[in-house]
Amino acid sequence: MNNYGYISDWLRTLVDEYDFNIETLSNCLRLSSDQIVKIKEGNIDVLPQEVLEEQKDIFDMFSKIGFIYGCIADDENVKLSAFLDVLITYHNISKETIAKMSGIEIEDIENILYSDKNNVADDIKFKLAVTVFSLRFFLKDNENMPA
């Protein structure tokens, strides 16, 4: 199997075990349904050559697959932490800004990201989740994907 075998595994799990719609994946990843099926079966070579050659493009595509796959994780704290990390690292939104918008303390964000996720109160997690998912929804168009 190639170096990207985990992507095939993730797609196979999403489609075969969770009945994730291939057309939805196709639209999200800007690949044909046939390409999705072939990647799911382990054939990464069906990706357009420019995507394979451009590290940023392949990283963006695989990140998107990873986030969709992450939705099947049992731990909601992991999901919240992952989406929060995208806002901070990719969109360069500061922890302070997110804390202010959520009405919580920066320390709560630190705990969600790095240490004590389970000891953050549910009402604080809820406030943070509403802000994080709202921002992700409105900023998603700024996340470059291969054409």
Accessible surface in RSA format (square Angstrom, percent):
REM  Atomic radii and reference values for relative SASA: ProtOr
REM  Chains: A
REM  Algorithm: Lee & Richards
REM  Probe-radius: 1.40
REM  Slices: 20
REM RES _ NUM      All-atoms   Total-Side   Main-Chain    Non-polar    All polar
REM                ABS   REL    ABS   REL    ABS   REL    ABS   REL    ABS   REL
RES MET A   1   172.12  89.1  80.92  53.6  91.20 217.1  87.61  74.5  84.51 112.0
RES ASN A   2    62.45  43.1  37.72  36.5  24.73  59.5  41.59 100.1  20.86  20.2
RES ASN A   3   137.92  95.1 112.16 108.4  25.76  62.0  25.87  62.3 112.05 108.3
RES TYR A   4    63.17  29.5  63.17  35.9   0.00   0.0  37.89  28.5  25.28  31.2
RES GLY A   5     6.37   7.9   0.00   N/A   6.37   7.9   4.79  13.1   1.58   3.5
RES TYR A   6   101.32  47.3  95.78  54.5   5.54  14.4  69.69  52.4  31.63  39.0
RES ILE A   7     0.00   0.0   0.00   0.0   0.00   0.0   0.00   0.0   0.00   0.0
RES SER A   8     0.29   0.2   0.29   0.4   0.00   0.0   0.02   0.1   0.26   0.4
RES ASP A   9    61.24  42.9  60.08  59.8   1.16   2.7  22.21  52.3  39.02  38.9
RES TRP A  10    65.56  26.3  65.56  31.7   0.00   0.0  52.14  27.8  13.43  21.8
RES LEU A  11     0.09   0.1   0.09   0.1   0.00   0.0   0.09   0.1   0.00   0.0
RES ARG A  12    80.72  33.9  80.69  41.1   0.03   0.1  42.96  58.7  37.76  22.9
RES THR A  13    25.74  18.3  24.73  25.1   1.01   2.4   8.10  10.9  17.64  26.7
RES LEU A  14     1.72   1.0   1.72   1.2   0.00   0.0   1.72   1.2   0.00   0.0
RES VAL A  15    19.33  12.7  14.30  12.9   5.04  12.1  14.30  12.4   5.04  13.7
RES ASP A  16    78.49  55.0  50.12  49.9  28.37  67.1  27.84  65.5  50.65  50.5
RES GLU A  17   126.82  72.8  95.55  72.3  31.26  74.4  37.21  72.0  89.61  73.2
RES TYR A  18   117.11  54.7  92.30  52.5  24.81  64.6  61.42  46.2  55.69  68.7
RES ASP A  19   122.01  85.5  97.21  96.8  24.80  58.6  32.45  76.4  89.56  89.3
RES PHE A  20    66.58  33.3  58.02  35.9   8.56  22.3  62.80  38.1   3.78  10.8
RES ASN A  21    84.98  58.6  74.10  71.6  10.88  26.2  25.54  61.5  59.44  57.5
RES ILE A  22    43.70  24.9  39.44  29.4   4.25  10.2  39.44  28.4   4.25  11.5
RES GLU A  23   101.31  58.2 101.00  76.4   0.31   0.7  52.12 100.8  49.19  40.2
RES THR A  24    69.50  49.4  65.55  66.5   3.95   9.4  46.26  62.1  23.24  35.1
RES LEU A  25     0.13   0.1   0.00   0.0   0.13   0.3   0.13   0.1   0.00   0.0
RES SER A  26    13.31  11.2  11.72  15.6   1.59   3.7   0.00   0.0  13.31  18.6
RES ASN A  27   115.16  79.4  96.10  92.9  19.06  45.9  31.50  75.8  83.66  80.9
RES CYS A  28    35.33  26.7  22.47  25.1  12.87  30.2  20.67  52.4  14.66  15.8
RES LEU A  29     0.61   0.3   0.22   0.2   0.39   1.0   0.22   0.2   0.39   1.0
RES ARG A  30   143.49  60.2 117.08  59.7  26.42  62.9  34.99  47.8 108.51  65.8
RES LEU A  31    11.40   6.3   3.64   2.6   7.75  19.5   8.66   6.1   2.74   7.4
RES SER A  32    55.59  47.0  43.69  58.3  11.90  27.4  47.90 102.0   7.69  10.8
RES SER A  33    32.07  27.1  28.64  38.2   3.44   7.9  26.27  55.9   5.80   8.1
RES ASP A  34    80.92  56.7  74.01  73.7   6.91  16.3  32.84  77.3  48.08  47.9
RES GLN A  35    37.89  21.2  37.89  27.7   0.00   0.0  12.17  25.9  25.72  19.5
RES ILE A  36     0.00   0.0   0.00   0.0   0.00   0.0   0.00   0.0   0.00   0.0
RES VAL A  37    45.17  29.7  45.17  40.9   0.00   0.0  45.17  39.2   0.00   0.0
RES LYS A  38    79.16  38.6  78.88  48.4   0.28   0.7  35.35  31.8  43.81  46.7
RES ILE A  39     1.36   0.8   1.36   1.0   0.00   0.0   1.36   1.0   0.00   0.0
RES LYS A  40    27.26  13.3  27.21  16.7   0.05   0.1   3.27   2.9  23.99  25.6
RES GLU A  41   120.85  69.4  86.51  65.4  34.34  81.8  36.94  71.4  83.91  68.5
RES GLY A  42    23.80  29.3   0.00   N/A  23.80  29.3   9.59  26.3  14.20  31.8
RES ASN A  43    61.65  42.5  56.16  54.3   5.49  13.2  23.09  55.6  38.56  37.3
RES ILE A  44     4.74   2.7   4.13   3.1   0.61   1.5   4.13   3.0   0.61   1.7
RES ASP A  45   119.40  83.6 100.33  99.9  19.07  45.1  27.25  64.1  92.15  91.9
RES VAL A  46    34.72  22.8  17.96  16.3  16.76  40.4  26.15  22.7   8.57  23.3
RES LEU A  47     5.51   3.1   0.00   0.0   5.51  13.9   0.00   0.0   5.51  14.8
RES PRO A  48    38.86  28.3  28.12  25.6  10.74  39.1  38.86  32.1   0.00   0.0
RES GLN A  49   109.42  61.2 102.63  75.0   6.79  16.2  48.11 102.4  61.31  46.5
RES GLU A  50   112.36  64.5 108.99  82.5   3.37   8.0  58.98 114.1  53.38  43.6
RES VAL A  51     2.71   1.8   2.71   2.4   0.00   0.0   2.71   2.4   0.00   0.0
RES LEU A  52    44.46  24.8  30.44  21.8  14.02  35.2  30.56  21.5  13.89  37.4
RES GLU A  53   119.90  68.8  91.63  69.3  28.27  67.3  41.33  79.9  78.57  64.2
RES GLU A  54    88.19  50.6  86.77  65.6   1.42   3.4  20.14  39.0  68.05  55.6
RES GLN A  55   126.33  70.6 123.46  90.2   2.87   6.8  61.36 130.6  64.97  49.3
RES LYS A  56    90.72  44.3  83.80  51.4   6.92  16.5  88.73  79.9   1.98   2.1
RES ASP A  57    35.03  24.5  35.03  34.9   0.00   0.0   0.00   0.0  35.03  34.9
RES ILE A  58     6.63   3.8   6.63   4.9   0.00   0.0   6.63   4.8   0.00   0.0
RES PHE A  59   133.86  67.0 130.23  80.7   3.63   9.5 133.80  81.1   0.06   0.2
RES ASP A  60    14.18   9.9   9.81   9.8   4.37  10.3   5.78  13.6   8.40   8.4
RES MET A  61     0.61   0.3   0.61   0.4   0.00   0.0   0.22   0.2   0.40   0.5
RES PHE A  62    16.07   8.0  13.88   8.6   2.19   5.7  14.21   8.6   1.85   5.3
RES SER A  63    34.08  28.8  23.72  31.7  10.36  23.9  26.06  55.5   8.02  11.2
RES LYS A  64    60.48  29.5  58.48  35.9   2.00   4.8  34.46  31.0  26.02  27.7
RES ILE A  65     0.99   0.6   0.99   0.7   0.00   0.0   0.99   0.7   0.00   0.0
RES GLY A  66    18.36  22.6   0.00   N/A  18.36  22.6  11.08  30.4   7.29  16.3
RES PHE A  67    51.84  25.9  48.21  29.9   3.63   9.5  49.39  29.9   2.45   7.0
RES ILE A  68    28.84  16.4  27.08  20.2   1.76   4.2  28.29  20.4   0.56   1.5
RES TYR A  69    66.21  30.9  65.77  37.4   0.44   1.2  28.34  21.3  37.88  46.7
RES GLY A  70    27.09  33.4   0.00   N/A  27.09  33.4  26.69  73.2   0.41   0.9
RES CYS A  71    69.04  52.2  56.99  63.6  12.05  28.3  23.55  59.7  45.49  49.0
RES ILE A  72    45.51  25.9  26.03  19.4  19.48  47.0  32.41  23.3  13.10  35.6
RES ALA A  73    36.14  33.2  21.68  33.5  14.45  32.9  32.43  45.7   3.70   9.8
RES ASP A  74   137.38  96.2 115.25 114.7  22.14  52.3  41.95  98.7  95.44  95.2
RES ASP A  75    64.15  44.9  57.64  57.4   6.51  15.4  28.95  68.1  35.20  35.1
RES GLU A  76   121.87  70.0 119.17  90.2   2.71   6.4  59.20 114.5  62.68  51.2
RES ASN A  77    16.77  11.6  15.96  15.4   0.81   2.0   0.71   1.7  16.06  15.5
RES VAL A  78    74.55  49.1  73.25  66.3   1.30   3.1  73.90  64.2   0.65   1.8
RES LYS A  79    50.75  24.8  47.30  29.0   3.44   8.2  24.14  21.7  26.60  28.3
RES LEU A  80     9.86   5.5   9.59   6.9   0.27   0.7   9.59   6.7   0.27   0.7
RES SER A  81    15.16  12.8  15.07  20.1   0.09   0.2   3.25   6.9  11.91  16.7
RES ALA A  82    36.91  33.9  27.17  41.9   9.74  22.2  35.61  50.2   1.30   3.4
RES PHE A  83    30.39  15.2  30.39  18.8   0.00   0.0  30.39  18.4   0.00   0.0
RES LEU A  84     0.00   0.0   0.00   0.0   0.00   0.0   0.00   0.0   0.00   0.0
RES ASP A  85    62.44  43.7  62.44  62.1   0.00   0.0  10.52  24.8  51.92  51.8
RES VAL A  86    17.65  11.6  17.19  15.6   0.46   1.1  17.65  15.3   0.00   0.0
RES LEU A  87     0.00   0.0   0.00   0.0   0.00   0.0   0.00   0.0   0.00   0.0
RES ILE A  88    32.61  18.6  26.15  19.5   6.46  15.6  26.15  18.8   6.46  17.5
RES THR A  89    89.55  63.7  64.15  65.0  25.40  60.5  58.76  78.9  30.79  46.5
RES TYR A  90    80.97  37.8  60.61  34.5  20.36  53.0  60.65  45.6  20.32  25.1
RES HIS A  91    32.41  17.7  10.10   7.0  22.31  57.1   6.98   7.2  25.43  29.6
RES ASN A  92   125.69  86.7  96.22  93.0  29.47  71.0  30.95  74.5  94.74  91.6
RES ILE A  93    29.97  17.1  25.79  19.2   4.18  10.1  29.40  21.2   0.57   1.5
RES SER A  94    55.13  46.6  43.48  58.0  11.65  26.8  49.00 104.3   6.13   8.6
RES LYS A  95    48.63  23.7  45.53  27.9   3.10   7.4  24.00  21.6  24.64  26.2
RES GLU A  96    89.41  51.3  87.95  66.5   1.47   3.5  14.58  28.2  74.84  61.1
RES THR A  97    58.30  41.5  56.10  56.9   2.20   5.2  31.76  42.7  26.53  40.1
RES ILE A  98     0.00   0.0   0.00   0.0   0.00   0.0   0.00   0.0   0.00   0.0
RES ALA A  99     3.10   2.9   3.10   4.8   0.00   0.0   3.10   4.4   0.00   0.0
RES LYS A 100   149.80  73.1 123.28  75.6  26.52  63.2  84.40  76.0  65.40  69.7
RES MET A 101   109.61  56.8  74.10  49.0  35.51  84.5  75.59  64.3  34.01  45.1
RES SER A 102     9.44   8.0   0.00   0.0   9.44  21.7   2.99   6.4   6.45   9.0
RES GLY A 103    55.57  68.5   0.00   N/A  55.57  68.5  36.36  99.8  19.22  43.0
RES ILE A 104    18.52  10.5   0.92   0.7  17.60  42.4   7.42   5.3  11.10  30.1
RES GLU A 105   121.45  69.7 120.02  90.8   1.43   3.4  41.40  80.1  80.05  65.4
RES ILE A 106    71.62  40.8  68.64  51.1   2.98   7.2  68.64  49.4   2.98   8.1
RES GLU A 107   122.21  70.2 116.00  87.8   6.22  14.8  38.50  74.5  83.71  68.3
RES ASP A 108    20.22  14.2  20.22  20.1   0.00   0.0   0.00   0.0  20.22  20.2
RES ILE A 109     0.00   0.0   0.00   0.0   0.00   0.0   0.00   0.0   0.00   0.0
RES GLU A 110    60.40  34.7  60.00  45.4   0.40   0.9  29.30  56.7  31.10  25.4
RES ASN A 111    34.95  24.1  34.95  33.8   0.00   0.0   0.00   0.0  34.95  33.8
RES ILE A 112     0.02   0.0   0.02   0.0   0.00   0.0   0.02   0.0   0.00   0.0
RES LEU A 113    19.96  11.1   5.14   3.7  14.82  37.3   5.14   3.6  14.82  39.9
RES TYR A 114   138.11  64.5 104.35  59.4  33.76  87.9  85.63  64.3  52.48  64.7
RES SER A 115    78.44  66.3  45.83  61.2  32.61  75.1  45.27  96.4  33.16  46.5
RES ASP A 116    59.90  42.0  56.65  56.4   3.24   7.7  17.71  41.7  42.18  42.1
RES LYS A 117    47.23  23.0  45.52  27.9   1.71   4.1  27.19  24.5  20.04  21.3
RES ASN A 118   124.25  85.7  99.84  96.5  24.42  58.8  28.74  69.2  95.51  92.3
RES ASN A 119   116.19  80.1  83.38  80.6  32.81  79.0  24.78  59.6  91.40  88.3
RES VAL A 120     8.80   5.8   1.36   1.2   7.44  17.9   5.03   4.4   3.77  10.2
RES ALA A 121    50.17  46.1  36.23  55.9  13.94  31.7  47.36  66.7   2.81   7.4
RES ASP A 122   113.63  79.6 104.15 103.7   9.48  22.4  37.38  88.0  76.26  76.1
RES ASP A 123    87.84  61.5  78.50  78.1   9.35  22.1  43.72 102.9  44.12  44.0
RES ILE A 124    40.80  23.2  40.80  30.4   0.00   0.0  40.80  29.4   0.00   0.0
RES LYS A 125    32.47  15.8  32.13  19.7   0.34   0.8  19.58  17.6  12.89  13.7
RES PHE A 126   140.27  70.2 135.48  83.9   4.79  12.5 139.85  84.8   0.42   1.2
RES LYS A 127    93.10  45.4  87.56  53.7   5.54  13.2  50.90  45.8  42.20  44.9
RES LEU A 128     0.00   0.0   0.00   0.0   0.00   0.0   0.00   0.0   0.00   0.0
RES ALA A 129    22.53  20.7  22.43  34.6   0.09   0.2  22.53  31.7   0.00   0.0
RES VAL A 130    76.74  50.5  70.11  63.5   6.63  16.0  76.19  66.2   0.55   1.5
RES THR A 131    15.80  11.2  11.66  11.8   4.15   9.9   7.46  10.0   8.34  12.6
RES VAL A 132     0.00   0.0   0.00   0.0   0.00   0.0   0.00   0.0   0.00   0.0
RES PHE A 133    87.08  43.6  81.43  50.4   5.66  14.7  82.23  49.9   4.86  13.9
RES SER A 134    49.26  41.6  42.71  57.0   6.55  15.1  25.80  54.9  23.45  32.9
RES LEU A 135    27.79  15.5  27.71  19.8   0.08   0.2  27.78  19.5   0.01   0.0
RES ARG A 136    31.19  13.1  30.01  15.3   1.17   2.8   8.63  11.8  22.55  13.7
RES PHE A 137   119.77  59.9 112.26  69.5   7.52  19.6 116.80  70.8   2.97   8.5
RES PHE A 138   148.62  74.4 125.47  77.7  23.15  60.2 128.57  77.9  20.05  57.4
RES LEU A 139    40.01  22.3  40.01  28.6   0.00   0.0  40.01  28.1   0.00   0.0
RES LYS A 140    94.93  46.3  88.26  54.2   6.67  15.9  62.85  56.6  32.09  34.2
RES ASP A 141   123.61  86.6  92.18  91.7  31.44  74.3  35.54  83.6  88.08  87.8
RES ASN A 142    91.74  63.3  75.29  72.8  16.45  39.6  22.32  53.7  69.42  67.1
RES GLU A 143    34.55  19.8  25.98  19.7   8.56  20.4  10.45  20.2  24.09  19.7
RES ASN A 144    89.17  61.5  83.35  80.5   5.82  14.0  21.26  51.2  67.90  65.6
RES MET A 145    22.85  11.8   5.49   3.6  17.36  41.3   3.67   3.1  19.18  25.4
RES PRO A 146    10.98   8.0   5.52   5.0   5.45  19.8  10.75   8.9   0.23   1.4
RES ALA A 147   121.69 111.9  71.43 110.2  50.26 114.3  90.71 127.7  30.98  82.1
END  Absolute sums over single chains surface
CHAIN  1 A     8452.9       7043.3       1409.6       4535.2       3917.7
END  Absolute sums over all chains
TOTAL          8452.9       7043.3       1409.6       4535.2       3917.7
